[in-house]
Amino acid sequence: MPTDPQMPELDALFAAARELSADDWGAPERFLRGHRARAAQARRRQAGWLSALLASAAVVAGLSVLRPASPDLPSSAAYEAYQGALGDGW
């Protein structure tokens, strides 16, 4: 097998990659801290949309309760409207 002049450098590089450093030991904690922060931000954003939706529903319900009631027509008025439109004996 021919010898490559870069082979000792690659061996040293691979050996260093296999050794754990202080940054490697702290990586899971940094990942979990960032993940928890992103999850909390997503929950706050979702709660904001939910509260806006509930507020909109409350406004619509309040407006429907406060609007003036339409006068009810007697049933004879409906009968007269049908008779006028379709003729007698419909």
DAJO-V613693 format. One record per residue. N is the residue number from 1. RES is the residue in one letter. PHI is phi as a letter, one per 40 degrees, with the letter a starting at -180 (* if undefined). PSI is psi in whole degrees, -180 to 180 (* if undefined). BURIAL is # if it has 16 or more other C-alpha atoms within 10 Angstrom, else .. Layout:
BEGIN
N_RES_PHI_PSI_BURIAL + N_RES_PHI_PSI_BURIAL
END
This chain:
BEGIN
1_M_*_131_. + 2_P_c_148_. + 3_T_c_137_. + 4_D_b_133_. + 5_P_c_-19_. + 6_Q_c_-4_. + 7_M_d_-46_. + 8_P_c_-34_. + 9_E_c_-41_. + 10_L_c_-41_. + 11_D_c_-41_. + 12_A_c_-39_. + 13_L_c_-46_. + 14_F_c_-37_. + 15_A_c_-40_. + 16_A_c_-33_. + 17_A_c_-29_. + 18_R_c_-22_. + 19_E_c_132_. + 20_L_c_137_. + 21_S_b_180_. + 22_A_c_-35_. + 23_D_c_-36_. + 24_D_c_-37_. + 25_W_c_-29_. + 26_G_c_-8_. + 27_A_c_-45_. + 28_P_c_-39_. + 29_E_c_-42_. + 30_R_c_-41_. + 31_F_c_-48_. + 32_L_c_-37_. + 33_R_c_-44_. + 34_G_c_-39_. + 35_H_c_-43_. + 36_R_c_-38_. + 37_A_c_-42_. + 38_R_c_-39_. + 39_A_c_-40_. + 40_A_c_-39_. + 41_Q_c_-40_. + 42_A_c_-39_. + 43_R_c_-41_. + 44_R_c_-40_. + 45_R_c_-40_. + 46_Q_c_-39_. + 47_A_c_-34_. + 48_G_c_-44_. + 49_W_c_-40_. + 50_L_c_-43_. + 51_S_c_-36_. + 52_A_c_-39_. + 53_L_c_-43_. + 54_L_c_-38_. + 55_A_c_-40_. + 56_S_c_-42_. + 57_A_c_-38_. + 58_A_c_-38_. + 59_V_c_-45_. + 60_V_c_-43_. + 61_A_c_-40_. + 62_G_c_-41_. + 63_L_c_-36_. + 64_S_c_-29_. + 65_V_c_-36_. + 66_L_c_-13_. + 67_R_c_149_. + 68_P_c_145_. + 69_A_c_141_. + 70_S_c_144_. + 71_P_c_136_. + 72_D_c_134_. + 73_L_c_142_. + 74_P_c_156_. + 75_S_c_-26_. + 76_S_c_-30_. + 77_A_c_-39_. + 78_A_c_-39_. + 79_Y_c_-41_. + 80_E_c_-36_. + 81_A_c_-42_. + 82_Y_c_-43_. + 83_Q_c_-40_. + 84_G_c_-35_. + 85_A_c_-40_. + 86_L_b_-11_. + 87_G_g_176_. + 88_D_c_147_. + 89_G_g_32_. + 90_W_c_*_.
END
